[in-house]
Amino acid sequence: MRKYLSIPAITVLFAIFACGSSQPSTDRINESSVTLITHDSFAVSDGLFETFTSKTGITVEQLSLGDTGQLLSTSILTKSNPIGDVIFGIDNTFLGRALDAEIFVPYKSPLQSQIIKELDHEKSDYLTPVDYGHVCLNYWKSSFSDNFPPPKSIDDLLNPLYAKLLVVQNPETSSPGLAFLLATISHFGNNWENFWKTLEQNGVSVTSDWESSYYGDFIAGGGEKSIVVSYASSPIAELIYSNPPSQTPPTGIIEDSCFKQIEYAGILKNSQNIPEAEALLDFLLSQDFQEDIPLNMFMMPVLEKAVLPAAFSTYPTIPSHLNSITSAEIDANRNNWTEIWTETVLR
């Protein structure tokens, strides 16, 4: 998940009241509110929650708590007296830690059976998939030519020809940075450390977050790097927001570098608004919300029947087994892997 420059961050209070008849319908809970806590890249269309409020009488307050790591850490620290009711944005790289913390109550939405089957591979009674995407290496097409073609595989980055062209994010501070580290561990197996040693020797640049990479060092933001860790949807975003308008995106992706990222939502234990929280989680899986995801968060909906915007018809078909690491493996090895990465790349 990430914010493109044309998309404003949404960190405001949603206090949208139902309109129309002064009498609530029979399926509405009495006027009440629910707090949704998210990472900073959460974004929805203006007025989207008005639909939810008009059907339920529940207003939504949205609170942003930084990146995914901060979101989870804050939720763990405040679990006895949570600052929200529903949490959105825990991804599969933090799934094991989130479940081990025992900060959620079980809930299975009646809409969960309509989720794309391949996204239900790590079943949990406590967290529900809401969107998914792929972290992938992106390259700036015009930086390459017939005489100097772009890398076709992650293996090509070992070639000195591509030295000093790559910028990545620190996996200790960035979720796409961690996802790319996991992709390299899956792809190279026991040789992943040697891959990173070669990148370090070839002059890889490291930033703390996606924004600093994409809109700092990468050509898209005026930098000099022509390869960056970003998303499979980044070329779509570049095309949508191209100025002047373009028929083809200026960026491409290296598919064998991709790592699937799934974002989950769950109801926090000790919430004082459980019925409202359940209703909100159902809404996150509704067609209204699911079809709003692509053009706001540039992630993909998990609802099987969700209709994609035309621009997303070009979203690549990436094999589900590609660079796959279970949440249990990630949770057991994350600290060791990131420590090795730090020693190899930064020291």
Protein Blocks (a to p, Z undefined) as FASTA:
>chain_A
ZZdfklccdfbdcddddehjfbdcfkbccdddddddddfkbccdehklmmmmmmnopacd
dddebjfklmmmmmmmmmmmccbfbdchiafklmmmmmmnopaccdddfklmmgcfklmm
mgcfkbccfbdcdddddddfklpcfklccdfbfklmmpmklgokaccddfklpfklmmmm
mmmmmmnmmmlmmmmmmmmmnopacdfbfklmmmmmpmknopabfbdcddfklmmmmmmm
gccddfbdfbdcdfklpccddddddddehiablmlmmmmmmmmmpmklmmmmmmmnopac
fbfklccdfklmmpccddfkgopacfklmmmmmmmmmmmmmmmmmZZ
